[in-house]
Amino acid sequence: MQGSHHLQRRSFTSAAAVLAASVAVPALRAQPRLEKTRIAIAVGGRSSFYYLPLTVALQLGYFHAEGLDVSIADFSGGAGALQALAGGAVDVVSGAYEHTIAAQGRGHAWKSFVLQGRAPQIAVGVSTKAMPGFRSVAELRGKRIGVSAPGSSTNMVANMVLRRAGLLASDVRYVGVGTSSDALAALRSGQIDVISNVEPVMTTLEQKGEVKIISDTRTLKGSQEVFGGPMPSGCLYAPAEFVQKHPGTCQALANSIVHALKWLRTAGPSDIIKTVPESYLLGDRGLYLAAFNKVSEAFSLDGLMPEEGARTALKALATLDAALRPDRIQLARTFSNEFALRAKERFNA
């Protein structure tokens, strides 16, 4: 599937709103000066739970409160989002942290500045129709595995599962299927034999008995089993130069996400349903909430990147990419916690 995208803009700023906010906030918590108020953020499958903190920040007006005008460029997978950043089409990506490490290995300086997820929220399932007698991962040799997009995190998790069974990525064929109804259709029509995807796609297939889950990073325990340590996932990242030149804007973005993360910690089922767009529910509110329950602990609590998590991500990438030299990667340059720390203090997250 091609990574065509749809740009949707929501205007969240006005002189009156910014003025009101500046008057209402005490001097000690005054909003930073915004070097840039209009921000384009790329994502890879906007309706998935992977991006729920971003969705919450948009829907509840948290970006608005920070004086930001945010637009979302939605791609079929994270690989398309990072390509948009590399090409200068967007300012920021909401996507997998490991892309900042891989980018450094290719000579790009990209930096994460607020964490959204502390587990990948990706599950791998075998089609019960295509492989009814499935017993071991070794049987996947020669099979077609559906991922959101080649090169995305869903691809990486599938590669990890294969490697643990002694298989290589070249032993299977990857097919980009997106992260919503197209992914469901691909499995149901027999275009793929296996699927590595996010929520609510996986719970939809799981509840209907259409897949057998063989690997699960939707929980902290499951993620630990796959990666051998805490594995950070979704974050906001941008070129290091952008972060350096726009600290006030990055702080406003981090504030919005940490505010959303705090809201998610206490949000009830009805709160979630009222907040997300109707189209995200895939026609079944109960199933959507069941999917939320499967990934709820995977969201970051406060936006902070754990150093051990960064090391886990580097180790995973080095395992899968022989060209990546871990000794040449400077992890400290791939993320910053300074913005999330300030946001955590501000919102008591």
C-alpha positions as a Markdown table, in Angstrom:
| # | Residue | x | y | z |
|---|---|---|---|---|
| 1 | Met | 0.0 | 0.0 | 0.0 |
| 2 | Gln | 1.3 | 3.4 | -0.9 |
| 3 | Gly | 1.8 | 5.9 | 2.0 |
| 4 | Ser | -0.6 | 8.5 | 0.6 |
| 5 | His | -1.7 | 10.9 | 3.3 |
| 6 | His | -4.5 | 13.2 | 4.2 |
| 7 | Leu | -3.7 | 16.5 | 5.7 |
| 8 | Gln | -6.3 | 17.7 | 8.2 |
| 9 | Arg | -6.0 | 21.0 | 9.9 |
| 10 | Arg | -7.6 | 22.2 | 13.0 |
| 11 | Ser | -7.1 | 25.8 | 14.0 |
| 12 | Phe | -6.5 | 26.0 | 17.7 |
| 13 | Thr | -5.2 | 29.4 | 18.3 |
| 14 | Ser | -6.4 | 33.0 | 18.5 |
| 15 | Ala | -5.1 | 36.2 | 19.9 |
| 16 | Ala | -7.8 | 36.2 | 22.5 |
| 17 | Ala | -7.2 | 32.6 | 23.6 |
| 18 | Val | -3.5 | 33.2 | 23.9 |
| 19 | Leu | -4.0 | 36.5 | 25.8 |
| 20 | Ala | -6.5 | 34.8 | 28.2 |
| 21 | Ala | -4.1 | 32.0 | 28.9 |
| 22 | Ser | -1.2 | 34.3 | 29.6 |
| 23 | Val | -3.4 | 36.3 | 32.1 |
| 24 | Ala | -4.7 | 33.1 | 33.8 |
| 25 | Val | -1.4 | 31.4 | 34.3 |
| 26 | Pro | 0.7 | 32.5 | 37.2 |
| 27 | Ala | 4.1 | 34.1 | 36.4 |
| 28 | Leu | 6.0 | 31.0 | 37.7 |
| 29 | Arg | 4.1 | 28.9 | 35.1 |
| 30 | Ala | 4.0 | 31.4 | 32.3 |
| 31 | Gln | 3.8 | 29.8 | 28.9 |
| 32 | Pro | 7.0 | 29.8 | 26.9 |
| 33 | Arg | 7.4 | 32.1 | 23.9 |
| 34 | Leu | 6.3 | 30.1 | 20.8 |
| 35 | Glu | 8.9 | 30.5 | 18.1 |
| 36 | Lys | 6.4 | 28.7 | 15.7 |
| 37 | Thr | 2.7 | 28.3 | 16.3 |
| 38 | Arg | 1.7 | 26.3 | 13.2 |
| 39 | Ile | 3.0 | 22.8 | 13.5 |
| 40 | Ala | 2.6 | 19.9 | 11.1 |
| 41 | Ile | 2.8 | 16.4 | 12.8 |
| 42 | Ala | 3.1 | 13.2 | 10.8 |
| 43 | Val | 1.6 | 9.9 | 12.0 |
| 44 | Gly | 1.3 | 6.4 | 10.7 |
| 45 | Gly | -2.3 | 5.3 | 11.2 |
| 46 | Arg | -4.0 | 8.1 | 13.2 |
| 47 | Ser | -7.0 | 6.1 | 14.4 |
| 48 | Ser | -4.9 | 3.5 | 16.2 |
| 49 | Phe | -4.4 | 3.5 | 20.0 |
| 50 | Tyr | -0.7 | 4.0 | 19.4 |
| 51 | Tyr | -1.5 | 7.7 | 18.8 |
| 52 | Leu | -4.2 | 8.0 | 21.5 |
| 53 | Pro | -2.3 | 10.6 | 23.6 |
| 54 | Leu | -2.0 | 12.8 | 20.5 |
| 55 | Thr | -5.7 | 12.3 | 19.7 |
| 56 | Val | -6.7 | 13.2 | 23.2 |
| 57 | Ala | -4.5 | 16.4 | 23.1 |
| 58 | Leu | -6.2 | 17.4 | 19.8 |
| 59 | Gln | -9.8 | 16.5 | 20.8 |
| 60 | Leu | -9.7 | 18.1 | 24.3 |
| 61 | Gly | -8.0 | 21.3 | 23.1 |
| 62 | Tyr | -4.7 | 20.9 | 24.9 |
| 63 | Phe | -2.7 | 22.2 | 21.9 |
| 64 | His | -5.2 | 25.1 | 21.7 |
| 65 | Ala | -4.5 | 25.9 | 25.4 |
| 66 | Glu | -0.8 | 26.1 | 24.6 |
| 67 | Gly | -1.3 | 28.5 | 21.7 |
| 68 | Leu | -0.6 | 25.9 | 19.0 |
| 69 | Asp | -2.2 | 25.4 | 15.6 |
| 70 | Val | -1.6 | 21.7 | 14.8 |
| 71 | Ser | -2.2 | 19.8 | 11.6 |
| 72 | Ile | -1.9 | 16.1 | 11.2 |
| 73 | Ala | -0.5 | 14.3 | 8.1 |
| 74 | Asp | -1.7 | 10.7 | 8.3 |
| 75 | Phe | 0.3 | 7.9 | 6.6 |
| 76 | Ser | -0.4 | 4.2 | 6.3 |
| 77 | Gly | 2.6 | 3.4 | 8.6 |
| 78 | Gly | 5.4 | 5.0 | 10.6 |
| 79 | Ala | 7.9 | 4.6 | 7.8 |
| 80 | Gly | 5.9 | 7.1 | 5.7 |
| 81 | Ala | 5.8 | 9.5 | 8.6 |
| 82 | Leu | 9.6 | 9.5 | 9.0 |
| 83 | Gln | 10.0 | 9.9 | 5.2 |
| 84 | Ala | 7.9 | 13.0 | 5.4 |
| 85 | Leu | 10.1 | 14.4 | 8.2 |
| 86 | Ala | 13.3 | 13.6 | 6.2 |
| 87 | Gly | 11.8 | 15.4 | 3.2 |
| 88 | Gly | 10.9 | 18.5 | 5.2 |
| 89 | Ala | 7.1 | 18.1 | 4.6 |
| 90 | Val | 6.4 | 18.1 | 8.4 |
| 91 | Asp | 8.0 | 19.6 | 11.5 |
| 92 | Val | 7.5 | 16.7 | 13.9 |
| 93 | Val | 6.6 | 13.0 | 13.9 |
| 94 | Ser | 4.5 | 11.2 | 16.4 |
| 95 | Gly | 6.0 | 7.8 | 16.0 |
| 96 | Ala | 8.4 | 5.1 | 17.3 |
| 97 | Tyr | 11.4 | 6.2 | 19.3 |
| 98 | Glu | 13.7 | 3.6 | 17.6 |
| 99 | His | 13.5 | 5.6 | 14.4 |
| 100 | Thr | 15.7 | 8.3 | 16.0 |
| 101 | Ile | 18.4 | 5.7 | 16.6 |
| 102 | Ala | 18.2 | 4.3 | 13.1 |
| 103 | Ala | 18.3 | 7.8 | 11.7 |
| 104 | Gln | 21.5 | 8.6 | 13.6 |
| 105 | Gly | 23.0 | 5.5 | 12.1 |
| 106 | Arg | 22.2 | 7.0 | 8.7 |
| 107 | Gly | 23.7 | 10.4 | 9.6 |
| 108 | His | 20.5 | 12.2 | 10.6 |
| 109 | Ala | 20.2 | 14.0 | 14.0 |
| 110 | Trp | 16.6 | 13.4 | 15.2 |
| 111 | Lys | 15.5 | 13.8 | 18.8 |
| 112 | Ser | 12.6 | 12.6 | 20.9 |
| 113 | Phe | 11.3 | 15.2 | 23.3 |
| 114 | Val | 8.3 | 13.6 | 25.0 |
| 115 | Leu | 7.3 | 9.9 | 25.3 |
| 116 | Gln | 3.8 | 8.7 | 24.6 |
| 117 | Gly | 4.2 | 4.9 | 25.0 |
| 118 | Arg | 6.2 | 2.6 | 27.2 |
| 119 | Ala | 5.4 | -0.6 | 25.2 |
| 120 | Pro | 5.0 | -1.0 | 21.4 |
| 121 | Gln | 1.3 | -2.1 | 21.7 |
| 122 | Ile | 1.8 | -4.5 | 18.7 |
| 123 | Ala | 0.6 | -8.1 | 18.5 |
| 124 | Val | 1.4 | -10.7 | 16.0 |
| 125 | Gly | -1.3 | -13.1 | 15.0 |
| 126 | Val | -1.6 | -16.1 | 12.7 |
| 127 | Ser | -4.7 | -16.4 | 10.5 |
| 128 | Thr | -6.8 | -19.3 | 11.8 |
| 129 | Lys | -8.2 | -19.7 | 8.3 |
| 130 | Ala | -4.9 | -19.7 | 6.4 |
| 131 | Met | -3.0 | -21.8 | 9.0 |
| 132 | Pro | -5.5 | -23.7 | 11.1 |
| 133 | Gly | -3.0 | -26.2 | 12.4 |
| 134 | Phe | -0.3 | -23.7 | 13.3 |
| 135 | Arg | 2.1 | -24.9 | 16.0 |
| 136 | Ser | 5.4 | -23.0 | 15.7 |
| 137 | Val | 6.9 | -19.8 | 14.3 |
| 138 | Ala | 9.2 | -22.0 | 12.1 |
| 139 | Glu | 6.1 | -22.7 | 10.0 |
| 140 | Leu | 6.0 | -19.0 | 8.9 |
| 141 | Arg | 8.8 | -19.5 | 6.4 |
| 142 | Gly | 7.5 | -18.4 | 3.0 |
| 143 | Lys | 4.3 | -16.9 | 4.4 |
| 144 | Arg | 2.9 | -13.4 | 3.8 |
| 145 | Ile | 3.0 | -11.1 | 6.9 |
| 146 | Gly | 0.9 | -8.0 | 6.9 |
| 147 | Val | 2.4 | -5.0 | 8.6 |
| 148 | Ser | 1.3 | -1.4 | 8.7 |
| 149 | Ala | 4.0 | -0.4 | 6.3 |
| 150 | Pro | 7.4 | -2.0 | 5.5 |
| 151 | Gly | 10.1 | -0.5 | 7.8 |
| 152 | Ser | 7.6 | 0.5 | 10.5 |
| 153 | Ser | 7.5 | -0.8 | 14.1 |
| 154 | Thr | 5.0 | -3.5 | 13.2 |
| 155 | Asn | 7.7 | -4.8 | 10.8 |
| 156 | Met | 10.4 | -4.6 | 13.5 |
| 157 | Val | 8.3 | -6.6 | 16.0 |
| 158 | Ala | 7.6 | -9.3 | 13.4 |
| 159 | Asn | 11.3 | -9.5 | 12.6 |
| 160 | Met | 12.0 | -10.0 | 16.4 |
| 161 | Val | 9.5 | -12.8 | 16.5 |
| 162 | Leu | 11.1 | -14.5 | 13.4 |
| 163 | Arg | 14.6 | -14.1 | 14.7 |
| 164 | Arg | 13.8 | -15.8 | 18.0 |
| 165 | Ala | 12.7 | -18.8 | 16.0 |
| 166 | Gly | 15.8 | -18.8 | 13.8 |
| 167 | Leu | 14.2 | -17.2 | 10.8 |
| 168 | Leu | 15.3 | -14.1 | 8.8 |
| 169 | Ala | 13.2 | -11.3 | 7.4 |
| 170 | Ser | 14.1 | -12.6 | 3.9 |
| 171 | Asp | 12.3 | -15.9 | 4.8 |
| 172 | Val | 8.9 | -14.3 | 4.6 |
| 173 | Arg | 7.2 | -11.7 | 2.4 |
| 174 | Tyr | 6.0 | -8.4 | 4.0 |
| 175 | Val | 2.9 | -6.7 | 2.8 |
| 176 | Gly | 1.8 | -3.2 | 3.8 |
| 177 | Val | -1.8 | -3.2 | 5.0 |
| 178 | Gly | -2.2 | 0.0 | 7.1 |
| 179 | Thr | -3.7 | 0.0 | 10.6 |
| 180 | Ser | -7.5 | 0.0 | 10.2 |
| 181 | Ser | -10.2 | -1.5 | 8.0 |
| 182 | Asp | -7.7 | -2.2 | 5.1 |
| 183 | Ala | -5.7 | -4.4 | 7.5 |
| 184 | Leu | -8.8 | -6.4 | 8.5 |
| 185 | Ala | -9.8 | -6.8 | 4.9 |
| 186 | Ala | -6.3 | -8.0 | 3.9 |
| 187 | Leu | -6.4 | -10.9 | 6.5 |
| 188 | Arg | -10.0 | -11.8 | 5.9 |
| 189 | Ser | -9.6 | -11.9 | 2.1 |
| 190 | Gly | -6.5 | -14.2 | 2.3 |
| 191 | Gln | -4.1 | -11.6 | 1.0 |
| 192 | Ile | -1.9 | -12.3 | 4.1 |
| 193 | Asp | -1.3 | -15.3 | 6.3 |
| 194 | Val | 0.0 | -13.5 | 9.4 |
| 195 | Ile | -0.6 | -10.0 | 10.7 |
| 196 | Ser | 1.6 | -7.7 | 12.9 |
| 197 | Asn | -0.5 | -4.7 | 13.9 |
| 198 | Val | -1.8 | -2.4 | 16.6 |
| 199 | Glu | -5.1 | -1.8 | 18.3 |
| 200 | Pro | -8.0 | -1.9 | 17.7 |
| 201 | Val | -7.3 | -4.1 | 14.7 |
| 202 | Met | -5.8 | -7.0 | 16.7 |
| 203 | Thr | -8.6 | -7.2 | 19.3 |
| 204 | Thr | -11.2 | -7.1 | 16.4 |
| 205 | Leu | -9.5 | -10.2 | 14.8 |
| 206 | Glu | -8.8 | -11.9 | 18.1 |
| 207 | Gln | -12.4 | -11.6 | 19.5 |
| 208 | Lys | -13.8 | -13.1 | 16.3 |
| 209 | Gly | -11.4 | -16.0 | 16.4 |
| 210 | Glu | -9.7 | -14.9 | 13.2 |
| 211 | Val | -6.2 | -14.9 | 14.5 |
| 212 | Lys | -4.1 | -16.9 | 17.0 |
| 213 | Ile | -1.8 | -14.4 | 18.9 |
| 214 | Ile | 1.7 | -15.7 | 18.9 |
| 215 | Ser | 3.5 | -12.6 | 20.3 |
| 216 | Asp | 2.2 | -9.7 | 22.2 |
| 217 | Thr | 3.7 | -6.3 | 23.2 |
| 218 | Arg | 0.5 | -4.7 | 24.2 |
| 219 | Thr | 1.4 | -5.2 | 27.9 |
| 220 | Leu | 4.6 | -4.4 | 29.8 |
| 221 | Lys | 5.2 | -8.1 | 30.5 |
| 222 | Gly | 4.7 | -9.1 | 26.9 |
| 223 | Ser | 7.0 | -6.4 | 25.7 |
| 224 | Gln | 9.7 | -7.5 | 28.2 |
| 225 | Glu | 9.5 | -11.0 | 26.9 |
| 226 | Val | 10.0 | -9.9 | 23.3 |
| 227 | Phe | 12.7 | -7.3 | 23.8 |
| 228 | Gly | 14.4 | -8.4 | 27.1 |
| 229 | Gly | 13.8 | -5.0 | 28.7 |
| 230 | Pro | 11.6 | -2.0 | 28.7 |
| 231 | Met | 10.9 | -0.9 | 25.2 |
| 232 | Pro | 9.7 | 2.7 | 24.6 |
| 233 | Ser | 7.4 | 3.2 | 21.6 |
| 234 | Gly | 5.5 | 6.3 | 20.5 |
| 235 | Cys | 7.0 | 9.7 | 21.1 |
| 236 | Leu | 7.2 | 13.1 | 19.5 |
| 237 | Tyr | 10.5 | 13.5 | 17.6 |
| 238 | Ala | 12.0 | 16.2 | 15.3 |
| 239 | Pro | 15.3 | 17.1 | 13.8 |
| 240 | Ala | 17.7 | 18.1 | 16.7 |
| 241 | Glu | 18.1 | 21.5 | 15.0 |
| 242 | Phe | 14.4 | 22.1 | 15.2 |
| 243 | Val | 14.3 | 21.2 | 18.9 |
| 244 | Gln | 17.3 | 23.6 | 19.5 |
| 245 | Lys | 15.8 | 26.5 | 17.6 |
| 246 | His | 12.2 | 26.0 | 18.9 |
| 247 | Pro | 12.4 | 25.2 | 22.6 |
| 248 | Gly | 9.3 | 27.1 | 23.5 |
| 249 | Thr | 7.3 | 25.3 | 20.8 |
| 250 | Cys | 8.6 | 21.9 | 21.8 |
| 251 | Gln | 7.8 | 22.7 | 25.4 |
| 252 | Ala | 4.2 | 23.6 | 24.4 |
| 253 | Leu | 3.9 | 20.3 | 22.5 |
| 254 | Ala | 5.3 | 18.3 | 25.4 |
| 255 | Asn | 2.9 | 20.1 | 27.8 |
| 256 | Ser | 0.0 | 19.0 | 25.6 |
| 257 | Ile | 1.1 | 15.4 | 25.5 |
| 258 | Val | 1.8 | 15.1 | 29.2 |
| 259 | His | -1.5 | 16.7 | 30.0 |
| 260 | Ala | -3.2 | 14.1 | 27.7 |
| 261 | Leu | -1.2 | 11.3 | 29.4 |
| 262 | Lys | -2.4 | 12.4 | 32.8 |
| 263 | Trp | -6.0 | 12.5 | 31.6 |
| 264 | Leu | -5.7 | 9.0 | 30.2 |
| 265 | Arg | -4.6 | 7.6 | 33.7 |
| 266 | Thr | -8.1 | 8.4 | 35.1 |
| 267 | Ala | -10.3 | 8.4 | 32.1 |
| 268 | Gly | -13.3 | 6.0 | 32.2 |
| 269 | Pro | -14.8 | 4.1 | 29.3 |
| 270 | Ser | -17.4 | 6.7 | 28.6 |
| 271 | Asp | -14.7 | 9.4 | 28.6 |
| 272 | Ile | -12.7 | 7.6 | 25.9 |
| 273 | Ile | -15.8 | 7.0 | 23.7 |
| 274 | Lys | -16.8 | 10.7 | 24.0 |
| 275 | Thr | -13.4 | 11.9 | 23.1 |
| 276 | Val | -12.2 | 9.9 | 20.1 |
| 277 | Pro | -13.8 | 10.5 | 16.7 |
| 278 | Glu | -16.7 | 8.0 | 15.9 |
| 279 | Ser | -14.8 | 6.7 | 12.9 |
| 280 | Tyr | -12.0 | 5.3 | 15.2 |
| 281 | Leu | -14.4 | 2.9 | 16.8 |
| 282 | Leu | -14.6 | 0.6 | 13.7 |
| 283 | Gly | -18.4 | 0.4 | 14.2 |
| 284 | Asp | -18.2 | -1.4 | 17.6 |
| 285 | Arg | -17.8 | 0.6 | 20.8 |
| 286 | Gly | -17.6 | -2.4 | 23.1 |
| 287 | Leu | -14.8 | -3.9 | 21.1 |
| 288 | Tyr | -13.0 | -0.5 | 21.0 |
| 289 | Leu | -13.1 | -0.4 | 24.8 |
| 290 | Ala | -11.9 | -4.0 | 25.1 |
| 291 | Ala | -8.9 | -3.0 | 22.9 |
| 292 | Phe | -8.2 | 0.0 | 25.1 |
| 293 | Asn | -8.1 | -2.3 | 28.2 |
| 294 | Lys | -5.5 | -4.4 | 26.5 |
| 295 | Val | -3.1 | -1.5 | 25.9 |
| 296 | Ser | -4.0 | 0.9 | 28.8 |
| 297 | Glu | -0.8 | 0.1 | 30.8 |
| 298 | Ala | 1.4 | 0.7 | 27.7 |
| 299 | Phe | 0.9 | 4.5 | 27.8 |
| 300 | Ser | 3.7 | 6.5 | 29.4 |
| 301 | Leu | 2.7 | 7.9 | 32.8 |
| 302 | Asp | 4.7 | 11.2 | 32.5 |
| 303 | Gly | 6.3 | 11.6 | 29.1 |
| 304 | Leu | 9.8 | 10.7 | 30.4 |
| 305 | Met | 12.1 | 8.5 | 28.4 |
| 306 | Pro | 13.8 | 5.8 | 30.6 |
| 307 | Glu | 17.5 | 5.4 | 29.8 |
| 308 | Glu | 17.2 | 1.7 | 30.1 |
| 309 | Gly | 14.4 | 1.8 | 27.5 |
| 310 | Ala | 16.7 | 3.7 | 25.1 |
| 311 | Arg | 19.3 | 1.0 | 25.6 |
| 312 | Thr | 16.8 | -1.8 | 24.9 |
| 313 | Ala | 15.7 | -0.1 | 21.6 |
| 314 | Leu | 19.4 | 0.2 | 20.5 |
| 315 | Lys | 20.0 | -3.5 | 21.3 |
| 316 | Ala | 16.9 | -4.5 | 19.4 |
| 317 | Leu | 17.8 | -2.5 | 16.3 |
| 318 | Ala | 21.4 | -3.8 | 16.4 |
| 319 | Thr | 20.1 | -7.4 | 16.5 |
| 320 | Leu | 18.0 | -6.8 | 13.3 |
| 321 | Asp | 20.3 | -4.5 | 11.4 |
| 322 | Ala | 23.9 | -5.7 | 10.9 |
| 323 | Ala | 24.9 | -2.3 | 9.4 |
| 324 | Leu | 24.0 | -0.5 | 12.6 |
| 325 | Arg | 27.1 | 0.0 | 14.8 |
| 326 | Pro | 25.9 | 0.3 | 18.4 |
| 327 | Asp | 29.3 | 1.6 | 19.5 |
| 328 | Arg | 28.9 | 4.6 | 17.2 |
| 329 | Ile | 25.4 | 5.5 | 18.4 |
| 330 | Gln | 25.2 | 8.3 | 21.0 |
| 331 | Leu | 21.9 | 7.6 | 22.7 |
| 332 | Ala | 22.0 | 10.8 | 24.7 |
| 333 | Arg | 21.5 | 12.7 | 21.4 |
| 334 | Thr | 18.4 | 10.7 | 20.5 |
| 335 | Phe | 16.2 | 12.0 | 23.3 |
| 336 | Ser | 15.7 | 14.8 | 25.8 |
| 337 | Asn | 13.7 | 14.7 | 29.0 |
| 338 | Glu | 14.0 | 18.4 | 29.8 |
| 339 | Phe | 10.6 | 19.3 | 28.2 |
| 340 | Ala | 8.8 | 16.4 | 29.8 |
| 341 | Leu | 10.3 | 17.1 | 33.2 |
| 342 | Arg | 8.9 | 20.7 | 33.1 |
| 343 | Ala | 5.5 | 19.4 | 31.9 |
| 344 | Lys | 5.4 | 16.8 | 34.6 |
| 345 | Glu | 6.0 | 19.5 | 37.2 |
| 346 | Arg | 3.4 | 21.8 | 35.7 |
| 347 | Phe | 0.6 | 19.1 | 35.6 |
| 348 | Asn | 1.7 | 17.1 | 38.6 |
| 349 | Ala | 1.9 | 14.1 | 36.4 |
